C-alpha cells in the first residue's frame, strides 16, 4: 500500500502547495506512482497540475461528502506524470457538512484506502489552517511533511501544528509520524534565514531534511503554466532542489527513518 503524506502548515505562504506539486512530479520522475490529493478549497494544487478547477468534476467535495468515490474523482493531467484528486471552492461547503457527519475526521481516510494499493505515494495538500479538512488529511496520513519558511517566528508558528499532530496521534491516528520538515524559499544570503535554519536543525535534528528549497523564479512561474517546475524548466534550481528532496524522502523511507510526533 502506498505511503500517504499530508503536506501541511497552518501558516500560509510557506510553499506548501509548491512543495506538494513539485514533490509529486519529482517522485513520478523517479518512477513512482503518485496521487496528489488537493484538500485546499483554493484549488491551487489542481491548477498547478494543469487542471481547470472550474470545470473538473467530480472533486474532493464529492469524495468527502460521500457523493462520489475517490476512484471516480482521480484525473491524470498531461505532462505531470502523476494523478490528481482535484479541489475547488465547492470544498468550502464540505467543511460545514462534515461538522454534522459521524466519524467526520475519517471521511478522506475511508475513501483513499480504496485506491492506495495503486500508488507508491499519496500526497495531500492540506489547507493553510487547522480545520476539519486538515484533520481529515492528518487522519488519513502515515506522515506529516511540514514546509517551513526560514523567517521570524517560524518556530513559534510550528507549535500549534505540532500540538494538533499530537492530538491526532492520541485520538484518530496513532500511526501518524512527522515525515520531516523542509526549508522553503530559502535565501542563503539572508542572515535571518541562516539563523532560523540553525534553530530548526538544533530543535528538530534528523527530522529536518538536508534538501533545501531555494527562492527561484522558475518555481514561481511554473504554476501559471499549469506545470510543475520539472516540466517547466528541468534544469532550474527549484526543480533540482525538489528532485533532491524526493531522493532524500525515498532514502528515508527505505531506511525506515521517520520520527514520531511525540518526540518533537
N, C-alpha and C positions, 0 to 999 in steps of 0.2 A: 504494500500500500504506500502511496506517495506521502512525503512529509509535508504537512501543512504549516505554513509560516505566516503569522499575522505581522504585517509591516505597520507599525503603529507609533504614534507620538501625539499626545493631546495638544501639543503646540503646533500651530500651522506654520507653513513657510520654511520647513526644515528639510525639504527634499524627499518627503515620504513617497509621494506618487512617482516622482522621478526615479527613486530607488526601486520601487515595485516594478515599473515598466522595464527599466534597463537591466535589472537583475533577471527578470523573466527572459528577456532577449538573450542575455549572456549565457544563462543556463541552457536555453534552447540551442544556442550556437555550439555548446559543448555536447550536444546530442541528447539532452534530457527532454522528457515530455513534461511540459509545463502548462498549468492552468492559472491564469491571473483572474482573481475574483475582485471585482470593483464593488466595494461596500460603502463608497462615499457618494452621497446624493449629487455632488458636483459633477461626477462622471468624468473627471479629468483623466483617469487611467484608461477609460474607454476611448476617449478622443485621442489620447497619446498613443493608443494601439491601432489607430486607423479606422475606428468605427464611428458612425454618426449617432451620437447619444439620443438625438431627437427622433430617429427613425428606427433604431434597432429594437427588436422585441422577440420573445419576452426578455425580461431583465431580472436583476436581483430582487426587484419588488415582488414580482410574481412568485419567485422562488421562496422568499422569506414568508410570504403570506399564504403559502400553500395553494397558489392558483396555477402553478406550473412546476415542472421539475427542473433540477439543475441540468440534467442532460439536454432538455429541450432548449435551455437558455444559453448553451455554450455556442460561441461563434468562433470562426477561425479567420482572422484578418489576413490580408495579403501582406507579405514582406516581413512579418514579425517573427514567424517560426513558433509561436505559442498560441494557445487558445485563450479566449476571454469570456467570462461571465460578466456582462456589462451592467452599468447602472446609469440612471439619470435622475432628474428631480422627483420622479414618482417615488423614489426610495424614502423621501421625507415622510410620506404617508405611512410607510411601513413602521417607522418609529412609533407612531401613535397606535397603530393596530397591534403591534407586538406587546405593548404595555397591557393589553387586555387578554393576551393569549396565555394558555397554560405552557409551562416549560419554555417561556419566551426566549431565554438565553440559548436554547438548544436548536432553534429553527434552522440555522445555517449548517450546524454540525450534522443534523439528520439528513439534510439534502446532499452535502458534499461526500458523505461516506458512500453514496450510491455511485459516485463517479471516480473516487480516489484511486481505485485499482488501475485506472487508465493513465495515471500520471506519476512521475517521479517527484514533482514538486507542485504544490498548490500555494500560491502567494496571494494573500488577502490584503488589499489596500483599504485600511480602516480610515474612517473619517477623523478629522483633527479635533476630536472631543471624546470625553469618556462617557458615551451614551449607550443605549441598548444595542446599537449597531456594532460599536466597538466591543461590547461584551459578547455579542454573538461571534465576532471574529476571534476573540481570545478563547472562547469556549470551544471553538472548532479546531483550534491550532495545537500543534505539538510544541511550537516555539514562537516567541515574540522577537522580531528583529526591530531594533529601535534606531532610526536615523537621528543624529544629534548634530545640530549646527554649533560650532565652537564659538559661542558668544556669551556675553554677560548673563548670569543667572541660568545657564544651561543645566547645571546640576540641580538647582532648586526646582526647575520645571520637571525633572525626571521623578521627583519624589512621589507626586500624586500617581503617576503611571505605575511605578513600582508597587505602590500600595494596592492599586487596582489589580495588578498581576497576582500579588499575594492573595488578594481576596478571591480571585477566580480559582487559584490553586486550592484554596481552602474549601471552596464550595462546589463549583460547577466542573472544574477540570484539573484534577490533582496532577495530571501528567504534564501540564504546561511548564515550559522552561524558558529561560532567556536564551534565545538563539545567539544574540550578540548585539553590540552597539556599533554603529558605523558613523564615522565623522563625515559630514557632508558640507558642500560649499566651502571647502577648506582653502584658505589662502595662507601659505607658509610665510608670506612677507608680513603678515599681521601678527604682532607680538601677542595680542589677546588670544588669537586662535591657538597659538602655540602653548600659551599658559593654560587655557581651558583643556586642550588636548592632553597636557601633562596631568591635569587634575582628573580627567576621565580615566587615564591609564592607572593613576595611583588608586583611584576608588574602585574601579571595576576589573583591573588586572586582565586576565586572559579572556574575559567577556568582551573586551574591546577588540574589534578587528584591526589587523595590521593595515589592510587596504584602506586608503583614504580617498574620498571623492572630492576632487578639486572644483573650484568655481571654473566653469567652462562654457563659453558661448554656444558651442555645439549642443550641449545638454539643454540649454535654454531654448535654442531654435527648433530642435527636433520635434517637440510636441505639436507645433503649429503645422507641421507637415504630416502629422499622424504617424510618426515613426519613432522607434527607439533610436538612441544615438548610434548604436551599432549598425543600423540600416541607413542612417542619415550620413554618417561620416565615421567609418570603422576605425580610422587612424587617429581620431580626436583623443585628447587626453581624457575626456569624460568617458568615452566608450571603453578605452583601455583600462580605466580605473574600475569600471563595473565588471569587466572580464576578470580582473584580479580579485574582486570581491566574490564573484561566482566560484572561482577556483578555490579560494580560501574556505568558502562555505562548504564546498564539496569535500575538501580535505578534513574539515572538522566533522562532517557527518560520517565520513568513513572511519575516523578515529573515535567517534562517539564523544567528542569534546563539546558538549553543551552543558550549561550550568543552570541549576535550579534558581528560580526567582527568590527563594527563601535565603539564598546565600549572598544576595546582592546587598 
